[in-house]
Structure formats: C-alpha cells, structure tokens
Amino acid sequence: MKRSFVYALEAQNELAGIVRYTARQWGAAQARKYAAQLDAAANDLASGQGVFKAWMMCLRGCA
C-alpha cells in the first residue's frame, strides 16, 4: 500500500512504543497485525477515506 503521508519523528517513536507494548502483552504476531491496522487507518485518514470523527468533536469537554 502506497502511503499518502509521512509520519513525523515523534509519531514514529510513539507508534514504535505502542508496537513494543503490544508485542510484550500479546505477542509479536498480534503486534504486527495491530501495526498494519494502525498504518492502514492513518493512510485512510490522510487520503480522506474511511469514517472518522471531525477533529473538533474529539476536543469537546477539553477546555
């Protein structure tokens, strides 16, 4: 799958931590599956595909 975006360094580091945690908790196979799902969702979001909440909806109650 061709990416329509580039992860920022901080995002790469966060995702690496998530994958390491997932591998420790549920094993390498699950970590690979989860990483692929996260990457696919990020690609869909960047290309305007998929169903996602509007960003401002995520901020409600965070004032």
PyMOL Python script that loads the backbone (N, CA, C, O; Angstrom):
from pymol import cmd

cmd.read_pdbstr("""\
ATOM      1  N   MET A   1       0.847  -1.175   0.000  1.00  0.00           N
ATOM      2  CA  MET A   1       0.000   0.000   0.000  1.00  0.00           C
ATOM      3  C   MET A   1       0.892   1.238   0.000  1.00  0.00           C
ATOM      4  O   MET A   1       1.784   1.373   0.838  1.00  0.00           O
ATOM      5  N   LYS A   2       0.640   2.141  -0.952  1.00  0.00           N
ATOM      6  CA  LYS A   2       1.414   3.373  -1.023  1.00  0.00           C
ATOM      7  C   LYS A   2       0.879   4.374  -0.007  1.00  0.00           C
ATOM      8  O   LYS A   2      -0.327   4.604   0.074  1.00  0.00           O
ATOM      9  N   ARG A   3       1.771   4.957   0.757  1.00  0.00           N
ATOM     10  CA  ARG A   3       1.368   5.949   1.757  1.00  0.00           C
ATOM     11  C   ARG A   3       1.150   7.300   1.106  1.00  0.00           C
ATOM     12  O   ARG A   3       1.887   7.701   0.205  1.00  0.00           O
ATOM     13  N   SER A   4       0.121   7.998   1.578  1.00  0.00           N
ATOM     14  CA  SER A   4      -0.141   9.354   1.103  1.00  0.00           C
ATOM     15  C   SER A   4       0.299  10.383   2.145  1.00  0.00           C
ATOM     16  O   SER A   4      -0.159  11.525   2.129  1.00  0.00           O
ATOM     17  N   PHE A   5       1.191   9.971   3.051  1.00  0.00           N
ATOM     18  CA  PHE A   5       1.652  10.835   4.131  1.00  0.00           C
ATOM     19  C   PHE A   5       3.007  10.347   4.610  1.00  0.00           C
ATOM     20  O   PHE A   5       3.474   9.281   4.210  1.00  0.00           O
ATOM     21  N   VAL A   6       3.634  11.139   5.473  1.00  0.00           N
ATOM     22  CA  VAL A   6       4.894  10.758   6.114  1.00  0.00           C
ATOM     23  C   VAL A   6       4.711  10.965   7.612  1.00  0.00           C
ATOM     24  O   VAL A   6       4.268  12.030   8.044  1.00  0.00           O
ATOM     25  N   TYR A   7       5.049   9.953   8.404  1.00  0.00           N
ATOM     26  CA  TYR A   7       4.961  10.088   9.860  1.00  0.00           C
ATOM     27  C   TYR A   7       6.020  11.067  10.360  1.00  0.00           C
ATOM     28  O   TYR A   7       7.171  11.016   9.926  1.00  0.00           O
ATOM     29  N   ALA A   8       5.635  11.949  11.262  1.00  0.00           N
ATOM     30  CA  ALA A   8       6.602  12.801  11.955  1.00  0.00           C
ATOM     31  C   ALA A   8       7.450  11.908  12.859  1.00  0.00           C
ATOM     32  O   ALA A   8       7.012  10.824  13.244  1.00  0.00           O
ATOM     33  N   LEU A   9       8.642  12.350  13.194  1.00  0.00           N
ATOM     34  CA  LEU A   9       9.539  11.556  14.037  1.00  0.00           C
ATOM     35  C   LEU A   9       8.874  11.201  15.366  1.00  0.00           C
ATOM     36  O   LEU A   9       8.983  10.066  15.828  1.00  0.00           O
ATOM     37  N   GLU A  10       8.186  12.162  15.981  1.00  0.00           N
ATOM     38  CA  GLU A  10       7.507  11.891  17.249  1.00  0.00           C
ATOM     39  C   GLU A  10       6.426  10.819  17.081  1.00  0.00           C
ATOM     40  O   GLU A  10       6.262   9.959  17.946  1.00  0.00           O
ATOM     41  N   ALA A  11       5.699  10.873  15.977  1.00  0.00           N
ATOM     42  CA  ALA A  11       4.672   9.859  15.715  1.00  0.00           C
ATOM     43  C   ALA A  11       5.317   8.489  15.517  1.00  0.00           C
ATOM     44  O   ALA A  11       4.801   7.486  16.012  1.00  0.00           O
ATOM     45  N   GLN A  12       6.436   8.438  14.800  1.00  0.00           N
ATOM     46  CA  GLN A  12       7.152   7.171  14.612  1.00  0.00           C
ATOM     47  C   GLN A  12       7.556   6.580  15.953  1.00  0.00           C
ATOM     48  O   GLN A  12       7.396   5.382  16.186  1.00  0.00           O
ATOM     49  N   ASN A  13       8.078   7.423  16.833  1.00  0.00           N
ATOM     50  CA  ASN A  13       8.504   6.956  18.154  1.00  0.00           C
ATOM     51  C   ASN A  13       7.325   6.461  18.976  1.00  0.00           C
ATOM     52  O   ASN A  13       7.426   5.434  19.648  1.00  0.00           O
ATOM     53  N   GLU A  14       6.208   7.181  18.930  1.00  0.00           N
ATOM     54  CA  GLU A  14       5.008   6.764  19.662  1.00  0.00           C
ATOM     55  C   GLU A  14       4.498   5.422  19.141  1.00  0.00           C
ATOM     56  O   GLU A  14       4.176   4.528  19.923  1.00  0.00           O
ATOM     57  N   LEU A  15       4.427   5.288  17.825  1.00  0.00           N
ATOM     58  CA  LEU A  15       3.950   4.035  17.240  1.00  0.00           C
ATOM     59  C   LEU A  15       4.881   2.875  17.572  1.00  0.00           C
ATOM     60  O   LEU A  15       4.418   1.764  17.830  1.00  0.00           O
ATOM     61  N   ALA A  16       6.183   3.121  17.568  1.00  0.00           N
ATOM     62  CA  ALA A  16       7.136   2.069  17.931  1.00  0.00           C
ATOM     63  C   ALA A  16       6.900   1.614  19.366  1.00  0.00           C
ATOM     64  O   ALA A  16       6.956   0.419  19.657  1.00  0.00           O
ATOM     65  N   GLY A  17       6.635   2.559  20.263  1.00  0.00           N
ATOM     66  CA  GLY A  17       6.337   2.211  21.651  1.00  0.00           C
ATOM     67  C   GLY A  17       5.057   1.405  21.774  1.00  0.00           C
ATOM     68  O   GLY A  17       4.988   0.452  22.550  1.00  0.00           O
ATOM     69  N   ILE A  18       4.048   1.786  21.012  1.00  0.00           N
ATOM     70  CA  ILE A  18       2.778   1.045  21.021  1.00  0.00           C
ATOM     71  C   ILE A  18       2.997  -0.380  20.540  1.00  0.00           C
ATOM     72  O   ILE A  18       2.469  -1.326  21.125  1.00  0.00           O
ATOM     73  N   VAL A  19       3.770  -0.536  19.480  1.00  0.00           N
ATOM     74  CA  VAL A  19       4.030  -1.871  18.931  1.00  0.00           C
ATOM     75  C   VAL A  19       4.846  -2.707  19.918  1.00  0.00           C
ATOM     76  O   VAL A  19       4.567  -3.893  20.095  1.00  0.00           O
ATOM     77  N   ARG A  20       5.845  -2.111  20.558  1.00  0.00           N
ATOM     78  CA  ARG A  20       6.632  -2.853  21.560  1.00  0.00           C
ATOM     79  C   ARG A  20       5.751  -3.308  22.718  1.00  0.00           C
ATOM     80  O   ARG A  20       5.842  -4.455  23.157  1.00  0.00           O
ATOM     81  N   TYR A  21       4.905  -2.420  23.211  1.00  0.00           N
ATOM     82  CA  TYR A  21       3.992  -2.766  24.306  1.00  0.00           C
ATOM     83  C   TYR A  21       3.063  -3.905  23.883  1.00  0.00           C
ATOM     84  O   TYR A  21       2.867  -4.866  24.626  1.00  0.00           O
ATOM     85  N   THR A  22       2.500  -3.787  22.691  1.00  0.00           N
ATOM     86  CA  THR A  22       1.591  -4.823  22.193  1.00  0.00           C
ATOM     87  C   THR A  22       2.308  -6.157  22.090  1.00  0.00           C
ATOM     88  O   THR A  22       1.741  -7.193  22.439  1.00  0.00           O
ATOM     89  N   ALA A  23       3.550  -6.146  21.614  1.00  0.00           N
ATOM     90  CA  ALA A  23       4.323  -7.390  21.494  1.00  0.00           C
ATOM     91  C   ALA A  23       4.568  -8.013  22.866  1.00  0.00           C
ATOM     92  O   ALA A  23       4.462  -9.230  23.021  1.00  0.00           O
ATOM     93  N   ARG A  24       4.893  -7.191  23.856  1.00  0.00           N
ATOM     94  CA  ARG A  24       5.118  -7.719  25.211  1.00  0.00           C
ATOM     95  C   ARG A  24       3.843  -8.311  25.802  1.00  0.00           C
ATOM     96  O   ARG A  24       3.884  -9.353  26.456  1.00  0.00           O
ATOM     97  N   GLN A  25       2.723  -7.654  25.574  1.00  0.00           N
ATOM     98  CA  GLN A  25       1.467  -8.078  26.184  1.00  0.00           C
ATOM     99  C   GLN A  25       0.801  -9.235  25.441  1.00  0.00           C
ATOM    100  O   GLN A  25       0.270 -10.151  26.069  1.00  0.00           O
ATOM    101  N   TRP A  26       0.827  -9.195  24.102  1.00  0.00           N
ATOM    102  CA  TRP A  26       0.042 -10.154  23.324  1.00  0.00           C
ATOM    103  C   TRP A  26       0.830 -10.894  22.247  1.00  0.00           C
ATOM    104  O   TRP A  26       0.250 -11.682  21.500  1.00  0.00           O
ATOM    105  N   GLY A  27       2.134 -10.659  22.152  1.00  0.00           N
ATOM    106  CA  GLY A  27       2.964 -11.406  21.217  1.00  0.00           C
ATOM    107  C   GLY A  27       3.247 -10.665  19.919  1.00  0.00           C
ATOM    108  O   GLY A  27       2.561  -9.711  19.552  1.00  0.00           O
ATOM    109  N   ALA A  28       4.291 -11.142  19.237  1.00  0.00           N
ATOM    110  CA  ALA A  28       4.776 -10.485  18.022  1.00  0.00           C
ATOM    111  C   ALA A  28       3.757 -10.519  16.891  1.00  0.00           C
ATOM    112  O   ALA A  28       3.610  -9.539  16.160  1.00  0.00           O
ATOM    113  N   ALA A  29       3.053 -11.636  16.742  1.00  0.00           N
ATOM    114  CA  ALA A  29       2.075 -11.742  15.651  1.00  0.00           C
ATOM    115  C   ALA A  29       0.974 -10.697  15.810  1.00  0.00           C
ATOM    116  O   ALA A  29       0.584 -10.049  14.838  1.00  0.00           O
ATOM    117  N   GLN A  30       0.478 -10.536  17.024  1.00  0.00           N
ATOM    118  CA  GLN A  30      -0.569  -9.539  17.269  1.00  0.00           C
ATOM    119  C   GLN A  30      -0.022  -8.128  17.076  1.00  0.00           C
ATOM    120  O   GLN A  30      -0.728  -7.254  16.572  1.00  0.00           O
ATOM    121  N   ALA A  31       1.222  -7.902  17.470  1.00  0.00           N
ATOM    122  CA  ALA A  31       1.830  -6.578  17.295  1.00  0.00           C
ATOM    123  C   ALA A  31       1.935  -6.226  15.816  1.00  0.00           C
ATOM    124  O   ALA A  31       1.653  -5.092  15.427  1.00  0.00           O
ATOM    125  N   ARG A  32       2.338  -7.186  14.989  1.00  0.00           N
ATOM    126  CA  ARG A  32       2.425  -6.945  13.543  1.00  0.00           C
ATOM    127  C   ARG A  32       1.046  -6.636  12.965  1.00  0.00           C
ATOM    128  O   ARG A  32       0.897  -5.722  12.154  1.00  0.00           O
ATOM    129  N   LYS A  33       0.045  -7.400  13.386  1.00  0.00           N
ATOM    130  CA  LYS A  33      -1.323  -7.191  12.900  1.00  0.00           C
ATOM    131  C   LYS A  33      -1.823  -5.802  13.301  1.00  0.00           C
ATOM    132  O   LYS A  33      -2.394  -5.084  12.480  1.00  0.00           O
ATOM    133  N   TYR A  34      -1.611  -5.433  14.547  1.00  0.00           N
ATOM    134  CA  TYR A  34      -2.062  -4.138  15.054  1.00  0.00           C
ATOM    135  C   TYR A  34      -1.335  -2.998  14.342  1.00  0.00           C
ATOM    136  O   TYR A  34      -1.959  -2.001  13.979  1.00  0.00           O
ATOM    137  N   ALA A  35      -0.025  -3.135  14.141  1.00  0.00           N
ATOM    138  CA  ALA A  35       0.750  -2.102  13.450  1.00  0.00           C
ATOM    139  C   ALA A  35       0.222  -1.898  12.034  1.00  0.00           C
ATOM    140  O   ALA A  35       0.109  -0.764  11.569  1.00  0.00           O
ATOM    141  N   ALA A  36      -0.099  -2.986  11.353  1.00  0.00           N
ATOM    142  CA  ALA A  36      -0.641  -2.887   9.996  1.00  0.00           C
ATOM    143  C   ALA A  36      -1.999  -2.189  10.001  1.00  0.00           C
ATOM    144  O   ALA A  36      -2.293  -1.392   9.110  1.00  0.00           O
ATOM    145  N   GLN A  37      -2.826  -2.487  11.003  1.00  0.00           N
ATOM    146  CA  GLN A  37      -4.135  -1.840  11.105  1.00  0.00           C
ATOM    147  C   GLN A  37      -3.992  -0.342  11.386  1.00  0.00           C
ATOM    148  O   GLN A  37      -4.708   0.471  10.802  1.00  0.00           O
ATOM    149  N   LEU A  38      -3.076   0.018  12.271  1.00  0.00           N
ATOM    150  CA  LEU A  38      -2.844   1.435  12.566  1.00  0.00           C
ATOM    151  C   LEU A  38      -2.340   2.175  11.330  1.00  0.00           C
ATOM    152  O   LEU A  38      -2.779   3.289  11.044  1.00  0.00           O
ATOM    153  N   ASP A  39      -1.421   1.555  10.604  1.00  0.00           N
ATOM    154  CA  ASP A  39      -0.868   2.173   9.405  1.00  0.00           C
ATOM    155  C   ASP A  39      -1.948   2.343   8.334  1.00  0.00           C
ATOM    156  O   ASP A  39      -2.010   3.380   7.673  1.00  0.00           O
ATOM    157  N   ALA A  40      -2.794   1.329   8.165  1.00  0.00           N
ATOM    158  CA  ALA A  40      -3.873   1.413   7.179  1.00  0.00           C
ATOM    159  C   ALA A  40      -4.862   2.518   7.548  1.00  0.00           C
ATOM    160  O   ALA A  40      -5.321   3.258   6.677  1.00  0.00           O
ATOM    161  N   ALA A  41      -5.189   2.630   8.832  1.00  0.00           N
ATOM    162  CA  ALA A  41      -6.113   3.679   9.275  1.00  0.00           C
ATOM    163  C   ALA A  41      -5.512   5.067   9.056  1.00  0.00           C
ATOM    164  O   ALA A  41      -6.215   5.987   8.636  1.00  0.00           O
ATOM    165  N   ALA A  42      -4.225   5.223   9.337  1.00  0.00           N
ATOM    166  CA  ALA A  42      -3.559   6.511   9.124  1.00  0.00           C
ATOM    167  C   ALA A  42      -3.552   6.863   7.641  1.00  0.00           C
ATOM    168  O   ALA A  42      -3.758   8.020   7.275  1.00  0.00           O
ATOM    169  N   ASN A  43      -3.316   5.876   6.792  1.00  0.00           N
ATOM    170  CA  ASN A  43      -3.318   6.105   5.352  1.00  0.00           C
ATOM    171  C   ASN A  43      -4.713   6.508   4.874  1.00  0.00           C
ATOM    172  O   ASN A  43      -4.853   7.425   4.064  1.00  0.00           O
ATOM    173  N   ASP A  44      -5.744   5.823   5.375  1.00  0.00           N
ATOM    174  CA  ASP A  44      -7.120   6.176   5.014  1.00  0.00           C
ATOM    175  C   ASP A  44      -7.442   7.602   5.439  1.00  0.00           C
ATOM    176  O   ASP A  44      -8.038   8.366   4.680  1.00  0.00           O
ATOM    177  N   LEU A  45      -7.047   7.950   6.642  1.00  0.00           N
ATOM    178  CA  LEU A  45      -7.297   9.298   7.149  1.00  0.00           C
ATOM    179  C   LEU A  45      -6.606  10.345   6.275  1.00  0.00           C
ATOM    180  O   LEU A  45      -7.210  11.357   5.917  1.00  0.00           O
ATOM    181  N   ALA A  46      -5.353  10.103   5.938  1.00  0.00           N
ATOM    182  CA  ALA A  46      -4.579  11.051   5.134  1.00  0.00           C
ATOM    183  C   ALA A  46      -5.148  11.205   3.729  1.00  0.00           C
ATOM    184  O   ALA A  46      -5.051  12.278   3.134  1.00  0.00           O
ATOM    185  N   SER A  47      -5.739  10.142   3.195  1.00  0.00           N
ATOM    186  CA  SER A  47      -6.273  10.195   1.835  1.00  0.00           C
ATOM    187  C   SER A  47      -7.756  10.549   1.799  1.00  0.00           C
ATOM    188  O   SER A  47      -8.361  10.572   0.727  1.00  0.00           O
ATOM    189  N   GLY A  48      -8.349  10.826   2.965  1.00  0.00           N
ATOM    190  CA  GLY A  48      -9.749  11.231   3.015  1.00  0.00           C
ATOM    191  C   GLY A  48     -10.735  10.090   2.883  1.00  0.00           C
ATOM    192  O   GLY A  48     -11.909  10.316   2.590  1.00  0.00           O
ATOM    193  N   GLN A  49     -10.279   8.872   3.096  1.00  0.00           N
ATOM    194  CA  GLN A  49     -11.147   7.700   3.016  1.00  0.00           C
ATOM    195  C   GLN A  49     -11.484   7.235   4.422  1.00  0.00           C
ATOM    196  O   GLN A  49     -10.843   7.640   5.392  1.00  0.00           O
ATOM    197  N   GLY A  50     -12.484   6.392   4.525  1.00  0.00           N
ATOM    198  CA  GLY A  50     -12.843   5.837   5.815  1.00  0.00           C
ATOM    199  C   GLY A  50     -13.788   6.751   6.573  1.00  0.00           C
ATOM    200  O   GLY A  50     -14.161   7.824   6.098  1.00  0.00           O
ATOM    201  N   VAL A  51     -14.161   6.307   7.750  1.00  0.00           N
ATOM    202  CA  VAL A  51     -15.091   7.058   8.588  1.00  0.00           C
ATOM    203  C   VAL A  51     -14.347   7.502   9.839  1.00  0.00           C
ATOM    204  O   VAL A  51     -13.876   6.673  10.617  1.00  0.00           O
ATOM    205  N   PHE A  52     -14.245   8.805  10.027  1.00  0.00           N
ATOM    206  CA  PHE A  52     -13.531   9.359  11.162  1.00  0.00           C
ATOM    207  C   PHE A  52     -14.327  10.516  11.733  1.00  0.00           C
ATOM    208  O   PHE A  52     -15.043  11.197  11.000  1.00  0.00           O
ATOM    209  N   LYS A  53     -14.212  10.742  13.015  1.00  0.00           N
ATOM    210  CA  LYS A  53     -14.870  11.879  13.650  1.00  0.00           C
ATOM    211  C   LYS A  53     -14.156  13.166  13.255  1.00  0.00           C
ATOM    212  O   LYS A  53     -12.946  13.185  13.027  1.00  0.00           O
ATOM    213  N   ALA A  54     -14.925  14.225  13.181  1.00  0.00           N
ATOM    214  CA  ALA A  54     -14.328  15.534  12.950  1.00  0.00           C
ATOM    215  C   ALA A  54     -13.419  15.854  14.138  1.00  0.00           C
ATOM    216  O   ALA A  54     -13.769  15.559  15.281  1.00  0.00           O
ATOM    217  N   TRP A  55     -12.276  16.445  13.880  1.00  0.00           N
ATOM    218  CA  TRP A  55     -11.283  16.721  14.915  1.00  0.00           C
ATOM    219  C   TRP A  55     -11.881  17.501  16.074  1.00  0.00           C
ATOM    220  O   TRP A  55     -11.575  17.206  17.229  1.00  0.00           O
ATOM    221  N   MET A  56     -12.722  18.487  15.799  1.00  0.00           N
ATOM    222  CA  MET A  56     -13.286  19.315  16.862  1.00  0.00           C
ATOM    223  C   MET A  56     -14.189  18.502  17.786  1.00  0.00           C
ATOM    224  O   MET A  56     -14.330  18.849  18.959  1.00  0.00           O
ATOM    225  N   MET A  57     -14.802  17.434  17.289  1.00  0.00           N
ATOM    226  CA  MET A  57     -15.633  16.580  18.137  1.00  0.00           C
ATOM    227  C   MET A  57     -14.778  15.892  19.195  1.00  0.00           C
ATOM    228  O   MET A  57     -15.256  15.614  20.295  1.00  0.00           O
ATOM    229  N   CYS A  58     -13.534  15.621  18.872  1.00  0.00           N
ATOM    230  CA  CYS A  58     -12.631  14.957  19.811  1.00  0.00           C
ATOM    231  C   CYS A  58     -12.230  15.888  20.952  1.00  0.00           C
ATOM    232  O   CYS A  58     -11.803  15.418  22.007  1.00  0.00           O
ATOM    233  N   LEU A  59     -12.360  17.182  20.760  1.00  0.00           N
ATOM    234  CA  LEU A  59     -11.919  18.158  21.752  1.00  0.00           C
ATOM    235  C   LEU A  59     -13.026  18.601  22.699  1.00  0.00           C
ATOM    236  O   LEU A  59     -12.764  19.351  23.639  1.00  0.00           O
ATOM    237  N   ARG A  60     -14.241  18.161  22.474  1.00  0.00           N
ATOM    238  CA  ARG A  60     -15.346  18.569  23.339  1.00  0.00           C
ATOM    239  C   ARG A  60     -15.045  18.199  24.784  1.00  0.00           C
ATOM    240  O   ARG A  60     -14.619  17.080  25.072  1.00  0.00           O
ATOM    241  N   GLY A  61     -15.265  19.129  25.675  1.00  0.00           N
ATOM    242  CA  GLY A  61     -15.045  18.886  27.092  1.00  0.00           C
ATOM    243  C   GLY A  61     -13.592  19.004  27.526  1.00  0.00           C
ATOM    244  O   GLY A  61     -13.267  18.707  28.676  1.00  0.00           O
ATOM    245  N   CYS A  62     -12.718  19.430  26.633  1.00  0.00           N
ATOM    246  CA  CYS A  62     -11.292  19.538  26.964  1.00  0.00           C
ATOM    247  C   CYS A  62     -10.865  20.979  27.212  1.00  0.00           C
ATOM    248  O   CYS A  62      -9.678  21.295  27.129  1.00  0.00           O
ATOM    249  N   ALA A  63     -11.799  21.838  27.511  1.00  0.00           N
ATOM    250  CA  ALA A  63     -11.465  23.257  27.687  1.00  0.00           C
ATOM    251  C   ALA A  63     -10.916  23.534  29.057  1.00  0.00           C
ATOM    252  O   ALA A  63     -10.585  24.678  29.370  1.00  0.00           O
TER     253      ALA A  63
END
""", "prot")
cmd.dss("prot")
cmd.show_as("cartoon", "prot")
cmd.util.cbc("prot")
cmd.orient("prot")
